[in-house]
């Protein structure tokens, strides 16, 4: 291919500049036009393929992003940013070995670009290597100081490590640099207890200044609700949570009919006979699954277990579900569907267990056992029992109203889309309880139900019963779980660094009148509160 002449080189530089600017402004059409013009002049321009990759990411076209970044590094093996993007993409697909290889290529180039350093930190975080991630986030901030996105990632990492003093200072710095920073305000409110309404008023001003921006306002309203709870201004707190939920609900699509079909499929497919039939799974006994609904005490139980010297916390791994997707060649962008579980029932169990163990190897530490604390794994209990018959499963049980309200007042990333409307939340919870009753009947003794309330009220006997179920010798450290220094990568990162408490039991009753729709829907499904 002929080399571009000076005029064409100048034109290419201008097209790249225009394309990247259009992308940053969300003008995907203009950015795409620039890519077409670039390739008409020079089809093998690495920067052009990189721009296509970024455009694929922004437009949620992962296939295009993958192909473009792979083309970029083929044309320019020293393109650190493309390698870093590939590492992150591979991790989100559960392809840890490929992610690790792409990360090694990135580091081989000794990158100094702060964007690349930040991407490396993000990928290491997904791998569970939070200490190494912190070093890269710090380098990104040194290379480009006072840049809020890099500051936010470093501060989040510090929260996970329990370093809330330093993280709060960074969140405050972000807000000074950029007063209208929804995520920084939300994170700051989550990491400390409010003692005045000054921050609440600041956030209300941000909402007034933005107007109708549901994505940003969700962060603000949830943060306001949390701080008003701290101040025991209960009616105002609920109004804020309800406004946050409505704002978030406006930005997501929850297909309740598809969820019902999925639950029906699970109960129709995964019978006692299904589990008993076919070949054996992988005999590895190292996994411990802690599962249930979010905000029901899964992190508390995980911390009790991982205070044991023989157990490592692997965090909330997506890898079992990702292994299902890969082996079933499932292409639907929806994470869990009836289609996936129909296909998964036909998978070879030992291969499923092996892929899960291989893909999660970097996150499992070097102890004999590890905890995977992804709540949604309750959907896959039969598949876990078949693929990993020697794994242990612990299921959290919590009062229905407390469980539903705890989810309703929490802003999640990209999961639990049912939790932003009271009746949808209640109907989902009823489906979940029916499914767990089905698993309990069909697979008796194969998992442990543990009560959040009982454990919070009387820690030692419940902790001892838990450790005994796991087949581990008792260690007194399991009662001192709040003294752990390891990272906590959940919404409970701040709370679990204190001893067990009962403050959350029955909290929903402060809002009993406002939660009437939730109560009514649970009653229709014959689900009653115990607190």
N, C-alpha and C positions, 0 to 999 in steps of 0.2 A: 504494500500500500504506500502511495506517495506521501512524502512528508508535507504537512501544511506549509504554505508560504507565509511570510510575515503578516500579511493582511488577514489570512485565515486564523493565524494564531491569536491575533488581537480580537478577532470576532469570537473565537472560542472562549477567551478569557471573559469577554463581556457577557456571553451567553451563560457561562458558569456563574458569574456574579449575579446576573438577573435571576437565574434559576434558583440559587440558594436563597436569595432575598424573597422571592415569591413563595418558596416553601416556608420560610420563617413567618410569613404573613398569612399562611393558610390558603394561598391561592394555588391549589394543586393543578388546576388546568393550565395556568401560565407556566408553572414549573415543568409540567409534562411537555408543553410545546418547546421549551428550551432544550429539553433532553432530545427531542426529535431533531431539532436543528443541529445540535452538537453532533449526533451520530450521522447526520447527512454529510458532515464535513470530515469527521474522524470517528468511525465506529468503535475503534479500540482505545478511546480515551478513558483511562481509569477513573478520573474525576467525574466523568459523565455517568459511568456505571454506578459510582458511589452516590451520586445525586439521585439516580433511579432507586437505589436501595433505601435512601432516606425517605423518598416519596412513597415507596411501598410501606415503610413503617408507619408514616403519618396517616396513610389512607387505609391502614389495617389489612394490607395485602401482603401477608407474610411470605407467600410463595415468591412473589416478585422480589421482595426484600432479600430473601435467601439467595436467589439466583443472581441478583445484581451484585451483592457483596462477594459472592464466590467468583463472579467474573472480574471484579475489581482486583482481588488478590491474585488471580491467575495472571492478569495483565501487569500487576505491580505487587510482587510478593512482599514488598516492604511498606505496604499501605497499612499502617498500624490501626487507623480508625476503622477500616473495613474488617480487619481481624477481630478487633474488639467488639464490633457490632455482631459479627458471626458468633463469637463466644457467648454473648448475651442471648442471642436467638436460640442457639443450641441448648442452653440451659433451660430456657422456658419450654423447650420441647422435651426436656428430660434426657437429652443426649449428652450426658455428662462427660464421657470420654472425648467426644468431638469438641465440646466446649473447652475442656482442659487443653486439648491440642491447639485450638485457636488462641487460647490465652497464652500458651507458651510462645506461639508465633508473635503475638503482640509484644510480649516482654522481651523477646529476642531483639526486637528493633529498638529497645530502650526508649520508649516514648516519653516525650516531654509535653506534648499537647495536653492541656488540662481536661479537655473533653474526653480524650482517650483514657487518661488516668481515672477520671470519674467513672467511666464505663467499666474499667477493670475492677474498681471498687464495688460497683453494682453486681457484677458477675460473681465476684468472690463472696459477696453477701448471700447470693442465691445458693452458692456452694456450701454455705455455713461457715466460711472462713472469715469470721467477723474481725478478728485481730488484724489479719493481713489487709482486709478491706479498709480498715480505719487508716492504715498507713497511706493507701492510695488516695482516699478522700482528702487526707491532710495535704498530700503533695499537690492535688488539684487546686486546693484552696491557696496554697503557697504560690502556685504558678499563675493563678488568676484570682487575686484577693477580691473580697466584697462582691462576689457573684452569687446571688441568692440560691440558684439551683444547686451549686456545689456546696454551699454552706448548709443547705437543708439536708443533704445526704450525710454530711459529716455529723451534724447534730443528731439526726435519727440514729446513726451508729452509736453515738455516745449514750443516747437514751437506752438502747439495747444493752449496753455494758453497765448501766446503772449510774453513769456519770451525769446526773441531771443538772448539777450546778453549771458545768461547762456547756451542756446542751442548751440550757435556758439562756445563757449569755449569748449564744449564737442565734437562737430564735429571736431574741430581743434585737440583736444587731441587724438581722434580716428585716425586721419590722421598721427599724430606724432608716435603713436604706430604701425600703420599699413598703411604706405603711400599709398598703393594700396587698397583703400577702396571705391569702386564705389558709394555706397549709401550715405556714409558720404560726399563725395565731392559734389554729386548732391544736397543733403539736404542743405549743406553750401551755395552753389551757389543760391539756391532758397530763402534763408532767408535773404539775404543782397544784396545791390547793389554794383556791382564791380566798383572800381575806377582805376584799373590797370589790365594788362593782366598777372600778375604773376601767379595767380591761374590757368588761362587758360593754360599757358605753363606747369605747374606742371601736369595738367590732360593729356595734350598731351603726356608727358613723360610716364605716366601710360599706356596709350593706346599703345604706342610703345613697352613698356616692356611686355605687355600681348599678343600682336599679335591679332590673329583672335579669339576673345571671344565676340560674339555678345551680350550676356546678360549683361556683364559688360560694354561693349563699349556703349551700349544704354544710360546707366546712364551718362557716361562721355560726350558723344556728346551732349546730351540735356543740360547738365550743361554748357558746353562750349558755346553752342548757346545762352543760357540765358545771360551769362556774356558778350558775344560779343554784344548782343543787348543793355545791360547796357552801353557799351562803344560806341554805335552807329556805330559799324562796321558791317553794314547791310549785305553786300554780304557774308562775312565770317560767320556771324551768320546763314544765311540761309543754307550755305553749311554744318554747324554743325548740324542743325535741320534735314536736309535731310539725313545725315549720321546716326544720331540717329534713325530716323524713319526706315531706311533700316535695321539697326542692330536689332531693336525690331521686325520688320516684319519677320525677319529670324527665330525668336524663337516662333512665334505664328501661328496658323492656322485660317484663316478667311474664312468661307464657305459662299460666297456671294449668291450662288444659294439657300441655305437653308434660308438665311435672306429674300430673295425675296419671297420665298414660305410662310414664316411667315407673312410678310406684306400683301400678297394676302389673306391669311387665315383670318387675322384680319378684313380686309375690307369686306370679303364675309360673315363673321359670325356675327359681332357685329353691327347689324342694329338698326334703331329706333324701329322696331317691336320687336326685341329681348329685348331691354331695357324695353319696355312697358309690355311685357308678364311676367307671373309667379309671385311668391310671393315677398313681400317687403323685403328690406334689414334691416340692423341694423340702428336704428335711431340716434345713437350717433353723435353729431355735433362737437366733439372736434378736429378731424383731419383737418389739412390744408396741402394739397399736393402742393409743388413747384417743377415743372418739366420742361422738355424740353431737349435740347442738352447740353452736358457738356461744360463748359467754355463760357457760354452765359449770365452770370449774375445771376444764380440761388442763389449763396451765397449772393450777394448784396441784392437781394429781401428778402431772408430768414432773413438777419440781420435787415433789416428795420422792418419786421413783428415781429421778436422776441425781438425787443427793447420795444415792448408793454408789459405792466405789466401783461396782461392776457395770454401771449403766451410763451411757452417753446420751445427751439430748441432741437429736438430729433436727429438731424443729418441725415445722408443718410441711412435710414433704408431699409434693404432688406426684411422686414417682409411681405409685401403684396405679393410679388412674392413667398416667401417661404410658405405662407399660401396656395397659389394656388397649389404649388407642393405637399404639405402634403395632402390636401383634394382630389386632383385628383390622388393621389398615383402615381405621376410622377417620374420615376426612371432615365430618361435620364440625363447624366452629363451636357449636354448643358443647360445653364440657361433658355433661352427663345427659343421656337421652335413652329412651326405650331401645332405639336402634343400636346404641353401643352395648347395652346389657344383653340384648338378644345375640349379638355377635360374640360377646365375651364368654357366654355359656359354652361355646364350642372350642375354646382355646385349650391348648395342652397345658395342664396345671404346672408341671415342673418347669416348662419354658417361661411361664408367667412369673413364677417365683424367682427363677434365675435372673430374668431381666430386671425385676425390681431390685434385687440385691446388687446386681452389677451397676445399675444406673445410680443407685444411692450410695455407693461405696465411699465416695469422698466426704459425705455428710455424716457417716456413721461412727466416726472416731475410732479409737483403738481399744475400747473396752469389749468384754464378751457380749454385752447386750446393748441395744439402743432403742430409744423411743421415737416413734413417728406419731406426732400429735396433730394430724389433720382431722378436724371434726367430721368432715364429710365422708370419711372412710366408712361410716356406719352403713352407707349404701352398699358397700362392697364386702360386708362381713362374710357371706358365703364364699365369695371368690378368694378372700384371704384364707379362710379355713381350708379350702381345697388346694390353693397354690403353696401355702406355707402352713401345713397342718400343725407344726410345733410352735408357731408364733403364739404369743399371748395377746388377748384383746381385753381392754378395760373400757367399759361404757359408763359415761357420766349420766346420772339421773338427777334432775332438778325440778322443783315445783314448776308446773306449766306456766303460770302467770309471771313468776319471776324470770323464767327462761325467755318467754316471749318479750316481756318488757325490756330485758337486758339487751336483746338484739335490736328491738325497735329504737332504743336510744343510743345505738352505736353506729357510727359511719364506717362501713366496710369498703375495701378497695374495689374488687370486681366480683365478689361472690355474695351469696345470700340475698338475692334480688327480691325475695319475698318479704323482706323484713321492714319495708318502708311504708306499709299500709296495715293498719291494725287487723282487719279481717283476713287479709292475705296471709299475714304472719300467723294468725291463729289456725287457719285451715292447713297451712304447711305443717305446723306443729302437730296437729291431729294426724296428718298422714304419716309423719315421722314416728309418732307413738304407736300407730297401728303396725307399721313396718317392724319396729323393734319387738313388739309383742309376737309378731309372726316369726322373727328370727329366734326369739327366746323359746317358743314352742317347738320349732323344728330342729334347733341345734342346742338342746339343753346342756348346761354345764360347760359350753365351749367359750363363753366369755363371762366376765365379771361385771355385774351392775354395782356401781358404787355411788352412794348418795352424797351430793355436794353438801347438803345441810348437815347430815350426820358427821361428815368429816370435819366441817368447819366448827361444829359444836363440841366435838370430842375427838381430837386428832389422833391420839396414840392408838386406841384399839382399831380404828379404821385403817390407819397407816400400816399397822402390823398385819391385818388381814390382807391388805393389798400386796404387801411384800411377800407374804406366804403364798398367795395365789400365783405370783410370778416365779415361784420356785427359788427365791433368793434368801440367803441368810439375813437375819435382822441386823441392821446397823442403826445406832442412835442418831447418826447424821440425818436420817430420813425425817426426823422431827424438827430439824434446824434448816429446812429447805430455803428459808428466806435469807440465809447467810451465803448462798451460792453467789459466785461472782461471774458466772457465765452469762452470755448474751441471752436475752429473751426477745424473740421476734414475733410478738403478738400484741394485740391491743391491751394485754394485761401486763405489759413490761414494767410499769411503775408499781402496780398493786402487789405483785408477787414478791417484792423485796421486803415485805413486812410479814409478821406471823399470821397464821390463820385467824380470821375474824368472822363475826356473824352480821356485820353491818348491812350486807346485801340481802339477807334473808327477809322476805316479806316486804322488800322496798316498794314493790308495786302498789301496796295498799295506800301509800301516800297519794297515789293518783287514781284511786279506785273509781271515782266518778268519771274521770276523763277516759279511762280504759274500758268503759262499758261495752263498746263494740267488740273488743278483743275477748272480754269475758263471755259475751253473748255467743260469739262464734265457737268458742271452746265448749260452752255448755251444749250447743247444738250437736257437737260431736261427742258428747258424753265424756269430756275431759274436764276434771274438776281440780281446783287448786288445793294444795295441802297446807299452805301457810296462811 
